[in-house]
Amino acid sequence: MRVGVIGLGVMGMPMARNLLAAGFELTALSRSPEPVDAIVAAGADRASAPAGVAAAGDVTILMLPDDAAVHDVVEGPGGVLEGARPGHLLIDMSTVSPERARRTAERIDQAGGTALDAPVSGGDVGARDGTLSIMVGGPEAAFERALPLLEALGRTVVHVGDTGAGQVVKACNQVVVALTIEAVAEALVLGSRCGVDPATIVRLLSGGLAGSRVLDVRGPNMLEHRFEPGFTIDLHHKDLGIALSTARDHGVALPATAAVDQMLAALRARGLGGNDHSALLTHVEELAGHSIVEAT
């Protein structure tokens, strides 16, 4: 099976490397030339346009930032639709709206292919380690065909329903992650302001009911104020926008999500959208007039 990967960013590059390590033949394309050079040096082939990626193989994987990017890569000039042969399988692992997922699937179906929406959770660490959680929407037969590829990328791979269902579950995931980061930030600022060592708070919370994967992976970033992006504020703000829009369409109130969405918007307005989403801590610190780092 020859696989194409379009999008070699923080997530896409380690995922492409894991596919190569699993023995898949790979064709790659990305907006910047440097990651393509790196993956070609590791054994992949290079394509000059999305159509070339699709034409070179049986399956194309997308890992792109938003709805607009997926639209351009799939439906734009030189897009996947121009190169895909009948029977082609498109796996969109980007985080986009359920509506975008359904539109992509419709267009691929019209071209004689099949699409899956298969967003992921686990961040840059999960992408590197091949331990992502992958939530897949689309036809069951296409899921079974894609399973060997997805198992090279993730530890938990689940078919969650029809087209768009993967993106719905990802929106739910992003709500939990954002609210957990904000809750950890509040706990650290409160405890630190009261004179307790923040590292002690993280260690004790991790061992009890408040323990979480978010605390394990992002807790060290928060303690050290180390906000190099594993997943950016910009992207998480975009994802909460998807969750809130989906909730509005279905008559669901998400009050805490809306509040955290506004916190992320405030950080973006300060020019901090490129920081890791754990930098949500700095907004809580600003509200309290207290830094957990300066206090230690």
NUBARO-633104 format. One record per residue (C-alpha): residue number from 1; x, y, z. Coordinates in steps of 0.1 Angstrom, whole numbers. Layout:
NUM:X:Y:Z;
...
//
This chain:
1:0:0:0;
2:14:34:-10;
3:3:62:12;
4:4:99:7;
5:7:124:35;
6:-1:161:31;
7:9:183:60;
8:42:177:78;
9:38:200:108;
10:42:192:145;
11:18:163:142;
12:22:153:105;
13:59:148:105;
14:62:123:133;
15:31:105:119;
16:48:102:85;
17:79:89:101;
18:59:62:119;
19:43:51:86;
20:78:47:71;
21:89:28:101;
22:59:5:97;
23:70:-3:61;
24:45:17:41;
25:57:34:9;
26:52:71:13;
27:47:102:-9;
28:48:135:10;
29:39:172:5;
30:38:201:29;
31:36:239:27;
32:72:244:38;
33:100:226:19;
34:122:218:49;
35:100:190:64;
36:96:175:30;
37:134:174:25;
38:137:157:59;
39:111:130:52;
40:125:124:17;
41:159:119:33;
42:142:92:55;
43:130:73:24;
44:98:90:12;
45:91:104:-23;
46:83:140:-30;
47:52:154:-47;
48:47:190:-60;
49:9:192:-56;
50:-19:174:-38;
51:-30:159:-71;
52:4:143:-74;
53:2:128:-39;
54:-32:112:-47;
55:-21:100:-81;
56:10:83:-66;
57:-9:60:-42;
58:-39:42:-29;
59:-45:63:2;
60:-40:100:10;
61:-38:112:46;
62:-44:149:55;
63:-30:166:86;
64:-39:203:80;
65:-48:232:103;
66:-84:241:94;
67:-114:238:71;
68:-101:263:46;
69:-68:244:42;
70:-87:211:37;
71:-110:227:11;
72:-80:241:-8;
73:-60:208:-7;
74:-90:186:-17;
75:-110:208:-40;
76:-87:235:-52;
77:-66:237:-84;
78:-42:208:-84;
79:-61:193:-55;
80:-65:157:-44;
81:-97:153:-65;
82:-77:159:-97;
83:-53:131:-89;
84:-75:105:-71;
85:-84:74:-91;
86:-116:55:-85;
87:-112:35:-53;
88:-90:61:-37;
89:-92:64:1;
90:-89:98:17;
91:-83:99:55;
92:-86:134:69;
93:-68:134:102;
94:-71:172:106;
95:-94:187:131;
96:-122:204:111;
97:-159:209:114;
98:-183:180:110;
99:-198:200:80;
100:-164:201:63;
101:-159:164:69;
102:-193:157:52;
103:-185:180:23;
104:-151:163:17;
105:-167:129:18;
106:-194:139:-6;
107:-168:153:-31;
108:-146:122:-28;
109:-176:99:-33;
110:-185:118:-65;
111:-150:110:-78;
112:-154:73:-71;
113:-135:72:-39;
114:-142:71:-1;
115:-133:94:27;
116:-129:90:65;
117:-127:117:91;
118:-101:105:116;
119:-90:133:139;
120:-65:124:167;
121:-58:132:203;
122:-25:128:221;
123:-6:158:210;
124:29:159:197;
125:40:133:222;
126:14:108:210;
127:23:115:174;
128:60:108:180;
129:53:77:201;
130:26:63:178;
131:2:62:208;
132:-25:86:194;
133:-62:81:201;
134:-79:81:167;
135:-117:86:164;
136:-130:76:129;
137:-162:85:111;
138:-173:70:78;
139:-182:38:62;
140:-173:6:81;
141:-156:-10:51;
142:-133:20:46;
143:-124:19:83;
144:-114:-18:80;
145:-93:-9:50;
146:-76:20:68;
147:-70:1:101;
148:-35:-12:93;
149:-24:24:86;
150:-42:38:117;
151:-27:12:140;
152:8:23:129;
153:-1:58:142;
154:-23:52:173;
155:-28:29:203;
156:-66:35:205;
157:-84:34:171;
158:-122:34:173;
159:-149:36:146;
160:-173:61:162;
161:-200:63:135;
162:-210:78:102;
163:-192:106:83;
164:-186:136:106;
165:-189:116:138;
166:-151:115:142;
167:-150:153:142;
168:-179:155:167;
169:-159:132:191;
170:-128:153:185;
171:-148:185:194;
172:-158:167:227;
173:-122:158:233;
174:-110:194:228;
175:-136:207:253;
176:-123:183:280;
177:-87:191:273;
178:-92:229:273;
179:-113:229:305;
180:-88:206:322;
181:-59:228:314;
182:-79:258:328;
183:-88:239:359;
184:-51:229:365;
185:-41:265:360;
186:-66:277:386;
187:-54:250:411;
188:-18:259:406;
189:-23:296:410;
190:-45:292:441;
191:-22:268:458;
192:9:288:449;
193:-6:320:461;
194:-14:303:494;
195:23:293:498;
196:23:257:485;
197:49:245:461;
198:33:241:426;
199:54:210:418;
200:40:194:450;
201:5:202:439;
202:11:186:405;
203:26:154:421;
204:-3:150:446;
205:-31:158:421;
206:-15:132:397;
207:-19:105:423;
208:-56:111:430;
209:-89:115:414;
210:-78:148:398;
211:-51:130:379;
212:-53:131:341;
213:-32:127:310;
214:-34:165:306;
215:-18:170:340;
216:9:144:332;
217:19:158:298;
218:13:196:302;
219:19:199:340;
220:57:202:335;
221:52:229:308;
222:31:249:333;
223:55:245:362;
224:84:257:341;
225:66:283:320;
226:78:264:290;
227:53:271:263;
228:70:260:230;
229:41:247:210;
230:31:211:211;
231:-5:223:203;
232:-10:260:199;
233:-35:284:215;
234:-45:294:180;
235:-55:259:170;
236:-72:251:203;
237:-92:284:200;
238:-102:272:165;
239:-113:238:179;
240:-134:253:206;
241:-151:274:179;
242:-160:242:162;
243:-174:228:194;
244:-194:259:202;
245:-208:261:167;
246:-218:224:167;
247:-234:229:201;
248:-254:259:189;
249:-266:239:159;
250:-279:212:182;
251:-293:233:210;
252:-266:224:235;
253:-253:249:261;
254:-216:248:268;
255:-211:276:293;
256:-177:266:307;
257:-164:260:271;
258:-175:295:261;
259:-156:310:291;
260:-124:292:282;
261:-128:301:245;
262:-128:338:256;
263:-97:333:277;
264:-79:318:246;
265:-92:348:226;
266:-77:372:251;
267:-43:354:248;
268:-45:356:210;
269:-52:393:212;
270:-20:397:232;
271:-1:381:204;
272:4:347:222;
273:-16:325:199;
274:16:306:188;
275:23:295:223;
276:14:261:236;
277:-22:258:249;
278:-8:252:284;
279:0:290:284;
280:-36:294:294;
281:-19:294:328;
282:-6:329:322;
283:-41:343:317;
284:-52:329:351;
285:-19:342:366;
286:-26:376:352;
287:-61:377:367;
288:-47:368:401;
289:-16:391:398;
290:5:361:407;
291:30:340:389;
292:37:304:401;
293:72:306:387;
294:82:338:404;
295:67:325:437;
296:91:295:437;
//
